[in-house]
Amino acid sequence: MDCCICGPMAFFFKPPRNTICSSCHEGAKGLMAFFNELDGNQYAGIPTNSHGLKPNISMGILDAFKWVKKMKEREEEVNEKMSFLDGLVLALRDGIHTDILVKPGTGAPIAAHRALLATKSEIFRTMLGHDECKAPAEDTVSLPELSHDELKCLLEFLYTGCLPKGSADKELYSMLVAADKYDIPFLRKVCEHQILHSLDSSNVLDILEVSEVCSNRMLKDHAVNSIVRHVEDVVFSTRYDEFALKNAHLCVEITRALLREMKDKKDHEMSV
């Protein structure tokens, strides 16, 4: 019998002869379980009313559809706000009413806006602020650990909330270090997501190094676990020779992780 949801006769509802296929059944259960998981979490502020805007596993698929439709409307509102705020990055790129120069370690400085920098980072706010006990704030600030291109990437993120499209791994690592140094949690989160998405045996040692610099335990654990899974590709690469000379302590951690993995496998085999 055709499914009353995805079948060719789905437009006709004829109880009690309606049936639902296993795919639609599992999809509906998964959808409602997902909404139920969200309920009471980040969407706890959504009001429950006669339209069922707040997801709940007892409400049914129709109520879930109304909830999704409401979330779509909210997404469109957010997109409109983002478009409205795009003028900020134009002010950066065109140097409109800038009041401070940010100097990188190499390359030309970039004109920016003191107030915006101060609102994005408590560290910047302290660097740029002044009071009666201090000398007046200067018209320049130096970020010597960044190149001109890296500084441009950082500033564009502060103005837009997005990293430039096609950012290279090296820029992501620099931004992660900057997020840690200048206490910019959202930048840290974005960098972590993109770095994890690109993690493979070709860059895992670089990611392990930068995770150590930033004391990022989550990235470090993922990197070590990836090395354990692809140990031959990593340890017998030419990059590992260079890595080992500079990071003896990390090599010790890799060795211990490998030994733990071997022990766990042996214990599992013995228990079977």
DOVEX-762802 format. One record per residue (C-alpha): y, z, x; residue number from 1. Coordinates in Angstrom, 2 decimals. Example, Ala and Ser with C-alpha at 12.3 -4.5 7.8 and 13.67 -1.06 7.14 Angstrom:
BEGIN
ATOM / -4.50 / 7.80 / 12.30 / 1
ATOM / -1.06 / 7.14 / 13.67 / 2
This chain:
BEGIN
ATOM / 0.00 / 0.00 / 0.00 / 1
ATOM / 3.51 / -0.86 / 1.29 / 2
ATOM / 5.70 / 1.92 / 2.65 / 3
ATOM / 8.45 / 2.79 / 0.19 / 4
ATOM / 10.90 / 3.16 / 3.10 / 5
ATOM / 10.26 / 0.32 / 5.55 / 6
ATOM / 8.09 / -2.01 / 3.46 / 7
ATOM / 9.24 / -5.28 / 1.76 / 8
ATOM / 9.54 / -3.48 / -1.60 / 9
ATOM / 11.52 / -0.55 / -0.21 / 10
ATOM / 14.45 / -1.22 / -2.56 / 11
ATOM / 12.31 / -0.21 / -5.52 / 12
ATOM / 11.47 / 3.44 / -6.11 / 13
ATOM / 8.56 / 3.78 / -8.54 / 14
ATOM / 7.10 / 7.28 / -8.70 / 15
ATOM / 4.38 / 8.41 / -8.49 / 16
ATOM / 3.01 / 5.30 / -6.75 / 17
ATOM / 5.27 / 5.56 / -3.69 / 18
ATOM / 3.69 / 5.91 / -0.29 / 19
ATOM / 5.14 / 6.39 / 3.17 / 20
ATOM / 3.68 / 5.02 / 6.41 / 21
ATOM / 2.82 / 7.29 / 9.34 / 22
ATOM / 5.72 / 5.92 / 11.41 / 23
ATOM / 8.33 / 6.77 / 8.75 / 24
ATOM / 6.65 / 10.12 / 8.11 / 25
ATOM / 6.74 / 11.14 / 11.78 / 26
ATOM / 10.27 / 9.77 / 12.16 / 27
ATOM / 11.50 / 11.77 / 9.18 / 28
ATOM / 9.89 / 14.96 / 10.45 / 29
ATOM / 11.35 / 14.42 / 13.91 / 30
ATOM / 14.79 / 13.71 / 12.48 / 31
ATOM / 14.85 / 16.85 / 10.39 / 32
ATOM / 13.44 / 18.98 / 13.19 / 33
ATOM / 16.20 / 17.67 / 15.46 / 34
ATOM / 18.89 / 18.52 / 12.90 / 35
ATOM / 17.37 / 21.94 / 12.36 / 36
ATOM / 17.54 / 22.55 / 16.11 / 37
ATOM / 21.23 / 21.67 / 16.09 / 38
ATOM / 21.83 / 23.95 / 13.13 / 39
ATOM / 23.40 / 27.21 / 14.27 / 40
ATOM / 24.13 / 25.78 / 17.72 / 41
ATOM / 27.01 / 23.44 / 18.61 / 42
ATOM / 27.33 / 22.31 / 14.99 / 43
ATOM / 27.47 / 25.82 / 13.56 / 44
ATOM / 31.09 / 25.27 / 12.48 / 45
ATOM / 30.21 / 22.45 / 10.09 / 46
ATOM / 30.58 / 23.82 / 6.54 / 47
ATOM / 27.64 / 23.86 / 4.17 / 48
ATOM / 28.60 / 22.43 / 0.79 / 49
ATOM / 27.23 / 20.41 / -2.12 / 50
ATOM / 27.09 / 17.31 / 0.08 / 51
ATOM / 24.81 / 18.95 / 2.62 / 52
ATOM / 27.02 / 18.37 / 5.67 / 53
ATOM / 25.36 / 21.11 / 7.66 / 54
ATOM / 21.85 / 20.05 / 8.71 / 55
ATOM / 18.94 / 22.11 / 7.52 / 56
ATOM / 15.25 / 21.23 / 7.46 / 57
ATOM / 15.03 / 22.15 / 3.76 / 58
ATOM / 17.70 / 19.67 / 2.66 / 59
ATOM / 15.89 / 16.36 / 2.87 / 60
ATOM / 16.56 / 12.92 / 4.30 / 61
ATOM / 19.43 / 12.07 / 1.93 / 62
ATOM / 21.33 / 15.13 / 3.08 / 63
ATOM / 20.55 / 14.21 / 6.70 / 64
ATOM / 22.00 / 10.74 / 6.08 / 65
ATOM / 25.21 / 12.29 / 4.69 / 66
ATOM / 25.42 / 14.54 / 7.74 / 67
ATOM / 24.99 / 11.58 / 10.12 / 68
ATOM / 27.65 / 9.64 / 8.20 / 69
ATOM / 30.04 / 12.57 / 8.56 / 70
ATOM / 29.34 / 12.73 / 12.29 / 71
ATOM / 30.08 / 9.01 / 12.55 / 72
ATOM / 33.47 / 9.59 / 10.95 / 73
ATOM / 34.16 / 12.36 / 13.46 / 74
ATOM / 33.15 / 10.06 / 16.31 / 75
ATOM / 35.64 / 7.46 / 15.12 / 76
ATOM / 38.36 / 10.13 / 15.02 / 77
ATOM / 37.52 / 11.14 / 18.60 / 78
ATOM / 37.64 / 7.51 / 19.73 / 79
ATOM / 41.09 / 7.13 / 18.16 / 80
ATOM / 42.28 / 10.23 / 20.02 / 81
ATOM / 40.88 / 8.86 / 23.28 / 82
ATOM / 42.73 / 5.58 / 22.75 / 83
ATOM / 45.91 / 7.53 / 22.03 / 84
ATOM / 45.54 / 9.44 / 25.30 / 85
ATOM / 44.95 / 6.31 / 27.38 / 86
ATOM / 48.70 / 6.23 / 28.03 / 87
ATOM / 48.24 / 9.06 / 30.51 / 88
ATOM / 46.32 / 6.93 / 32.98 / 89
ATOM / 48.92 / 4.17 / 32.62 / 90
ATOM / 51.54 / 6.71 / 33.67 / 91
ATOM / 49.44 / 7.40 / 36.76 / 92
ATOM / 48.81 / 3.76 / 37.63 / 93
ATOM / 52.41 / 2.67 / 37.03 / 94
ATOM / 53.97 / 5.78 / 38.56 / 95
ATOM / 55.91 / 6.66 / 35.39 / 96
ATOM / 57.93 / 9.90 / 35.83 / 97
ATOM / 55.64 / 11.18 / 38.59 / 98
ATOM / 56.83 / 14.32 / 40.35 / 99
ATOM / 54.36 / 14.97 / 43.17 / 100
ATOM / 52.60 / 13.04 / 45.93 / 101
ATOM / 48.91 / 13.75 / 46.54 / 102
ATOM / 47.97 / 12.96 / 50.14 / 103
ATOM / 44.37 / 12.09 / 51.08 / 104
ATOM / 42.85 / 12.61 / 54.50 / 105
ATOM / 43.14 / 8.87 / 55.19 / 106
ATOM / 45.21 / 6.21 / 53.51 / 107
ATOM / 48.38 / 6.18 / 51.45 / 108
ATOM / 49.34 / 9.07 / 49.14 / 109
ATOM / 49.24 / 8.66 / 45.35 / 110
ATOM / 52.02 / 9.72 / 43.00 / 111
ATOM / 50.87 / 12.01 / 40.19 / 112
ATOM / 52.11 / 14.56 / 37.65 / 113
ATOM / 52.25 / 18.21 / 38.61 / 114
ATOM / 51.76 / 19.53 / 35.08 / 115
ATOM / 48.62 / 17.49 / 34.43 / 116
ATOM / 46.99 / 18.54 / 37.70 / 117
ATOM / 47.75 / 22.18 / 36.96 / 118
ATOM / 46.13 / 21.99 / 33.52 / 119
ATOM / 42.91 / 20.45 / 34.85 / 120
ATOM / 42.14 / 22.96 / 37.59 / 121
ATOM / 43.02 / 26.59 / 38.18 / 122
ATOM / 42.89 / 25.84 / 41.91 / 123
ATOM / 45.50 / 23.10 / 41.53 / 124
ATOM / 47.60 / 25.40 / 39.36 / 125
ATOM / 47.64 / 27.97 / 42.14 / 126
ATOM / 48.37 / 25.36 / 44.81 / 127
ATOM / 51.25 / 23.87 / 42.83 / 128
ATOM / 52.71 / 27.05 / 41.38 / 129
ATOM / 55.47 / 29.21 / 42.77 / 130
ATOM / 57.16 / 32.49 / 42.00 / 131
ATOM / 60.00 / 34.59 / 43.35 / 132
ATOM / 57.85 / 35.86 / 46.22 / 133
ATOM / 56.94 / 32.37 / 47.41 / 134
ATOM / 58.85 / 29.44 / 48.76 / 135
ATOM / 59.62 / 26.73 / 46.18 / 136
ATOM / 56.69 / 24.43 / 45.48 / 137
ATOM / 56.69 / 21.33 / 47.67 / 138
ATOM / 56.70 / 17.76 / 46.44 / 139
ATOM / 53.41 / 16.94 / 48.16 / 140
ATOM / 49.93 / 18.39 / 48.19 / 141
ATOM / 47.14 / 17.43 / 50.59 / 142
ATOM / 43.45 / 16.95 / 49.84 / 143
ATOM / 42.32 / 16.11 / 53.39 / 144
ATOM / 38.60 / 15.92 / 52.62 / 145
ATOM / 39.12 / 12.84 / 50.41 / 146
ATOM / 39.80 / 9.25 / 51.38 / 147
ATOM / 42.39 / 7.22 / 49.48 / 148
ATOM / 39.71 / 5.61 / 47.27 / 149
ATOM / 38.04 / 8.96 / 46.59 / 150
ATOM / 41.38 / 10.53 / 45.70 / 151
ATOM / 42.13 / 7.65 / 43.33 / 152
ATOM / 38.72 / 8.21 / 41.69 / 153
ATOM / 39.41 / 11.94 / 41.30 / 154
ATOM / 42.87 / 11.45 / 39.81 / 155
ATOM / 41.68 / 8.83 / 37.34 / 156
ATOM / 39.00 / 11.26 / 36.17 / 157
ATOM / 41.57 / 14.01 / 35.68 / 158
ATOM / 43.70 / 11.65 / 33.58 / 159
ATOM / 40.91 / 10.01 / 31.55 / 160
ATOM / 37.86 / 12.29 / 31.65 / 161
ATOM / 35.78 / 9.34 / 32.93 / 162
ATOM / 34.69 / 8.18 / 36.35 / 163
ATOM / 35.52 / 4.55 / 37.16 / 164
ATOM / 32.76 / 2.16 / 36.10 / 165
ATOM / 30.39 / 1.23 / 38.89 / 166
ATOM / 31.18 / 4.29 / 41.01 / 167
ATOM / 29.01 / 4.22 / 44.13 / 168
ATOM / 26.67 / 7.06 / 45.05 / 169
ATOM / 28.96 / 8.10 / 47.90 / 170
ATOM / 31.89 / 8.48 / 45.49 / 171
ATOM / 29.74 / 10.52 / 43.10 / 172
ATOM / 28.79 / 12.88 / 45.93 / 173
ATOM / 32.45 / 13.23 / 46.96 / 174
ATOM / 33.45 / 13.93 / 43.36 / 175
ATOM / 30.73 / 16.57 / 43.04 / 176
ATOM / 32.04 / 18.30 / 46.16 / 177
ATOM / 35.60 / 18.07 / 44.82 / 178
ATOM / 34.50 / 19.47 / 41.45 / 179
ATOM / 32.97 / 22.45 / 43.25 / 180
ATOM / 35.93 / 23.02 / 45.59 / 181
ATOM / 38.65 / 22.70 / 42.94 / 182
ATOM / 36.66 / 24.26 / 40.09 / 183
ATOM / 36.53 / 21.34 / 37.64 / 184
ATOM / 33.41 / 22.08 / 35.51 / 185
ATOM / 33.53 / 18.92 / 33.40 / 186
ATOM / 33.66 / 16.71 / 36.50 / 187
ATOM / 30.70 / 18.66 / 37.90 / 188
ATOM / 28.73 / 18.05 / 34.70 / 189
ATOM / 29.49 / 14.30 / 34.68 / 190
ATOM / 28.52 / 13.95 / 38.35 / 191
ATOM / 25.29 / 15.88 / 37.86 / 192
ATOM / 24.29 / 13.63 / 34.97 / 193
ATOM / 24.95 / 10.39 / 36.86 / 194
ATOM / 23.37 / 11.63 / 40.08 / 195
ATOM / 20.19 / 12.71 / 38.28 / 196
ATOM / 20.07 / 9.36 / 36.49 / 197
ATOM / 20.10 / 7.53 / 39.84 / 198
ATOM / 17.71 / 9.90 / 41.66 / 199
ATOM / 14.87 / 8.11 / 43.48 / 200
ATOM / 13.11 / 8.18 / 46.84 / 201
ATOM / 15.84 / 6.08 / 48.48 / 202
ATOM / 18.67 / 8.57 / 47.88 / 203
ATOM / 16.89 / 11.87 / 47.31 / 204
ATOM / 17.71 / 13.18 / 50.80 / 205
ATOM / 21.42 / 12.47 / 50.31 / 206
ATOM / 21.30 / 14.27 / 46.97 / 207
ATOM / 19.53 / 17.22 / 48.56 / 208
ATOM / 22.24 / 17.41 / 51.22 / 209
ATOM / 25.12 / 17.34 / 48.76 / 210
ATOM / 23.42 / 19.88 / 46.49 / 211
ATOM / 23.26 / 22.24 / 49.46 / 212
ATOM / 26.95 / 21.73 / 50.23 / 213
ATOM / 27.86 / 22.54 / 46.61 / 214
ATOM / 25.24 / 25.28 / 46.18 / 215
ATOM / 24.02 / 23.34 / 43.14 / 216
ATOM / 20.63 / 24.86 / 42.39 / 217
ATOM / 19.77 / 22.48 / 39.56 / 218
ATOM / 20.28 / 19.33 / 41.65 / 219
ATOM / 18.51 / 20.92 / 44.59 / 220
ATOM / 15.41 / 21.75 / 42.54 / 221
ATOM / 15.25 / 18.22 / 41.13 / 222
ATOM / 15.63 / 16.72 / 44.60 / 223
ATOM / 12.92 / 18.90 / 46.15 / 224
ATOM / 10.53 / 18.19 / 43.27 / 225
ATOM / 11.19 / 14.45 / 43.66 / 226
ATOM / 10.41 / 14.67 / 47.39 / 227
ATOM / 7.14 / 16.44 / 46.64 / 228
ATOM / 6.18 / 13.67 / 44.19 / 229
ATOM / 7.10 / 10.87 / 46.62 / 230
ATOM / 6.41 / 12.65 / 49.87 / 231
ATOM / 5.02 / 9.69 / 51.82 / 232
ATOM / 7.92 / 7.38 / 50.92 / 233
ATOM / 10.44 / 10.04 / 51.93 / 234
ATOM / 8.94 / 11.79 / 54.95 / 235
ATOM / 7.87 / 8.57 / 56.71 / 236
ATOM / 11.25 / 6.88 / 56.22 / 237
ATOM / 13.72 / 6.41 / 59.08 / 238
ATOM / 16.30 / 8.33 / 57.03 / 239
ATOM / 14.13 / 11.44 / 57.21 / 240
ATOM / 14.36 / 11.54 / 61.02 / 241
ATOM / 18.14 / 11.72 / 60.85 / 242
ATOM / 18.00 / 14.18 / 57.96 / 243
ATOM / 15.63 / 16.53 / 59.81 / 244
ATOM / 17.89 / 16.74 / 62.87 / 245
ATOM / 20.81 / 17.97 / 60.75 / 246
ATOM / 18.99 / 19.99 / 58.08 / 247
ATOM / 16.18 / 22.00 / 59.63 / 248
ATOM / 16.47 / 24.71 / 56.95 / 249
ATOM / 16.04 / 22.15 / 54.18 / 250
ATOM / 13.00 / 20.71 / 55.92 / 251
ATOM / 11.52 / 24.20 / 55.87 / 252
ATOM / 12.10 / 24.37 / 52.10 / 253
ATOM / 10.48 / 20.95 / 51.64 / 254
ATOM / 7.44 / 22.06 / 53.66 / 255
ATOM / 7.07 / 25.23 / 51.58 / 256
ATOM / 7.39 / 23.25 / 48.35 / 257
ATOM / 4.65 / 20.87 / 49.53 / 258
ATOM / 2.36 / 23.76 / 50.44 / 259
ATOM / 2.93 / 25.38 / 47.03 / 260
ATOM / 2.10 / 22.09 / 45.35 / 261
ATOM / -1.11 / 21.75 / 47.37 / 262
ATOM / -2.10 / 25.33 / 46.58 / 263
ATOM / -1.45 / 24.85 / 42.85 / 264
ATOM / -3.61 / 21.71 / 42.83 / 265
ATOM / -6.41 / 23.47 / 44.69 / 266
ATOM / -6.30 / 26.46 / 42.33 / 267
ATOM / -6.36 / 24.11 / 39.34 / 268
ATOM / -9.38 / 22.21 / 40.70 / 269
ATOM / -11.24 / 25.47 / 41.35 / 270
ATOM / -10.52 / 26.74 / 37.84 / 271
ATOM / -11.90 / 23.53 / 36.34 / 272
